Amino acid sequence: MASMPLPQRLLMGPGPSNPYPEVAAASAAPLLGHLDPAFLVELDEAMARLRSIFATNNPLTFPISATGSAGMEAAFVNVLEPGDVVVVGINGLFGQRMAEVASRHGAEVVAVEAAWGEPIDPEALLGAHPNPKVLAIVHAETSTGVRNEVAALGAAKGDALLLVDTVTSLAGCPVEVDAWGVDLAYSGTQKCLGVPPGLAPFTASPRAVEAFVARPSSWYLDLGLVAAYVSGDGSGGRSYHHTAPTGQVVALNAALGAILAEGLEAGFARHEEAGRRLQAGLEAMELELLVDAPHRLAQLTTVRVPDGVDEAAVRTQLRDRYGIEIGAGVGPLAGRVWRIGCMGHTARLANVEALLGALAEVLGR
Ligand SMILES: *Cc1c(COP(=O)(O)O)cnc(C)c1O
């Protein structure tokens, strides 16, 4: 059993997406040590490319050695002291998770909620507390397919640090860290970056770095310590903190190269075209989308399960008969929706047509 080849899947759930072909090639390259100069060239290139993709000049921009959730934890743990006020927008699972992470690190969380499927009102977030340490929001809420407004928050954040989850937005739609006044942002590799899960691209503004606490409550995610490796000591020297996952960084760098070679704008347009075609095709099948058009992401679409349909059986048939993975609903939407991703290399019309055809057959529509 274990020696059987793994099945090919078209990955159209909420992540992972199918990796870019450049990633497979890079994954077969020889392994390098984490202080090998040949590896450091790759790391430096990946960091420079991440600055382009985050649209930032932040020196501290690098891939954290763990999945997107570690990016979230790092963003909070490096700036929070017990009792600090964190205002969090919650309109889905990942906003809830931010509130949980912040409160475990001792923050006083002020939650600003919207229904799952609706966006957070930026004015409500800005008005929730007179002097918060952090304003936190999920840009692309993968549990619902809603895009939350970020630019308006940066423009009026005052002394607060603006902390943004860009896990599903980065490389799928515009993310402008510097222009929007974002102080801390993190992402994940397995969504629109088209790389297997395992790294969390991260960026911190000089203002955020100024605000770093001396002794964060996590040793592994202490960015003061990690920076001695990723950025060096200022004279080029780099010292060991933990063993960088060198193979994963090389794979990420290959995908970032592919993304920039295509062009960020062209990549956004490709996500937009694929996502909108998917949404039109679902509506043509008389399926109902959860999110209103102005707030709807292209890279993640949530569609209601029609009455009388066994939602899990549909996903099983899509996987077993057609080799296509889509996602289930979570939280209050469990059992009521499917979540369909058009992310990274997967965001192409041919894949959308394959899914629409398979779904029409399974549903008999
Ligand atoms: C997937 C996701 C995460 C968590 O990332 P993991 O890689 O699963 O740890 C966080 N935020 C959002 C918006 C996500 O979609």
The ligand as an ORCA input file, in Angstrom:
! r2SCAN-3c Opt
* xyz 0 1
  C      -4.632     29.160      5.803
  C      -4.771     30.418      6.591
  C      -4.093     30.647      7.801
  C      -3.293     29.593      8.493
  O      -2.251     29.123      7.761
  P      -1.659     27.651      8.038
  O      -0.634     27.544      6.959
  O      -2.792     26.695      7.899
  O      -1.061     27.641      9.395
  C      -4.209     31.869      8.419
  N      -4.979     32.832      7.889
  C      -5.673     32.652      6.751
  C      -6.507     33.764      6.215
  C      -5.595     31.440      6.065
  O      -6.273     31.251      4.936
*
